[in-house]
Amino acid sequence: MPSPAAIGLRAHSGWAAAVAITAPADAPVAIMRRRIEMMERGAAGPSQPFHAAVGMDIREAQLHVANSAARAAAMATAALRSMVEDLRQLGHGVSGCGLLLASGRPLPPLEKILASHPLLHTAEGELFRDALRAACRECGLPVTAIKERELFSQAAADLRLPSERIERHVADMGKGIGPPWRQDQKFAAVAAWLALRSR
């Protein structure tokens, strides 16, 4: 019988940090860490597709963003599927994914996004998070979505543990798996912990 595992995901422009953890749910262990690439480096699909669309005709911009989103989702799906298979080979069945979100405000139409530098960054964040959501769906993995700014308060409530203990345990997880174990990996591990707990 495979032991249950969950994967936490924290998106950036063009890539995501992924951390897999396994039971026990009250003190999980990190067992795998990956960097999920969602854009080819130096290729026609840059890691900032909305920035690249500035100055394009609106139809061309829409096509460029749509193509970038589709490519990001395809790459994320292939990488996540590979991670799930590698975990299966190690005797772990992945029960779900924890995905870190931004504030969650709806985006305006593309014309307004292209006219605002802060909105370009916001839209790119959403594009890559949507790609990860699509990858989870394609891999048949339920998603536990958590707003990043509420991560530790939600974790404390859901896990019924003090925030300090959660932070300490997540820091200790890094000692077992080794570097890199920076904020990306720590936050992804907490997201995975919440996904593991919810299953």
BELNORQUI-V592419 format. One record per backbone hydrogen bond with DSSP energy under -0.5 kcal/mol. NH is the residue of the N-H (numbers start at 1). CO is the residue of the C=O. If there is no record, write none. Layout:
BEGIN
nh=<NH	NH>
co=<CO	CO>
END
This chain:
BEGIN
nh=<3	5	6	7	8	9	10	12	14	15	16	17	18	19	20	21	22	23	27	29	31	32	34	36	36	37	38	39	43	46	52	53	54	54	56	61	62	63	64	65	66	67	68	69	70	71	72	73	74	75	76	77	78	79	80	81	82	83	84	85	86	87	88	89	90	91	92	93	94	95	95	96	97	98	99	99	100	101	112	113	114	115	116	120	121	122	123	124	125	126	127	128	129	130	131	132	133	134	135	136	137	138	139	140	141	142	142	144	145	146	148	150	151	154	155	156	157	158	159	160	161	165	166	167	168	169	170	171	172	173	174	175	175	176	176	177	178	186	187	188	189	190	191	192	193	194	195	196	197	198	199	199>
co=<91	93	21	96	19	98	17	15	12	12	36	10	34	8	32	6	29	4	24	22	20	20	18	16	34	35	14	14	40	44	48	49	50	51	53	57	58	59	60	61	62	63	64	65	66	67	68	69	70	71	72	73	74	75	76	77	78	79	80	81	82	83	84	85	86	88	87	3	92	5	93	5	142	7	97	144	9	146	109	109	110	111	113	116	117	118	119	120	121	122	123	124	125	126	127	128	129	130	131	132	133	134	135	137	136	95	140	97	143	99	101	147	148	150	151	152	153	154	155	156	156	162	162	163	164	165	166	167	168	169	170	171	172	172	173	173	174	182	183	184	185	186	187	188	189	190	191	192	193	194	195	196>
END
